[in-house]
Amino acid sequence: MRLFLKIFVVLIVVVFVVIQFFQPEKNIGEISVNHILRQEQLPENVQQILRNACLDCHSNNTNYPWYDKIAPVSWMVKKHIAEGKKELNFSEWGKFDAYDKIVALEDIRQEVEQKTMPLKGYVTMHKEAKLTEEHVAALFAWIDKRGAELVNSPIVQ
């Protein structure tokens, strides 16, 4: 039994070492002209909220933490980023028409109200991503203002 346990432990260590050679591609790109930070006149506090709580998973440029270099965590992070970008990619904001922007703003509001965004696991590892009441109020104020501007724009009417 003792030999079996030693072989098992050695096998687990070998597998762990081998999987480190299979790292996913990183989500690292430039902030393009279509990025929300270039497309919108965001108040500084809203920019900071987006940087801290949203852009790692919802843009083409992720700031990777140290633990992302360890498989299988790196695989899970890549999956979260892919899912986040599929739902909303702030790097593509300039390509959205007014209707899509209005829908995206309402989706953001709903996710934040329901406390489903940012993900609890993300906030656990990134304390700066925790949204305070002040953060939520600032974000909602910008959403309301920008949403009203879009609704009243000649493109929508």
ABEGO torsion letter per residue (X at the ends): XAAAAAAAAAAAAAAAAAAAABBBBBBBBBBBAABAAAABBBBAAAAAAAAAAAAAAABABBBBBAAAABOAAAAAAAAAAAAAAAABBAAAAAABBAAAAAAAAAAAAAAAAAGAOBBAAAAAABAAABBBAAAAAAAAAAAAAAAAAAAABAAAX
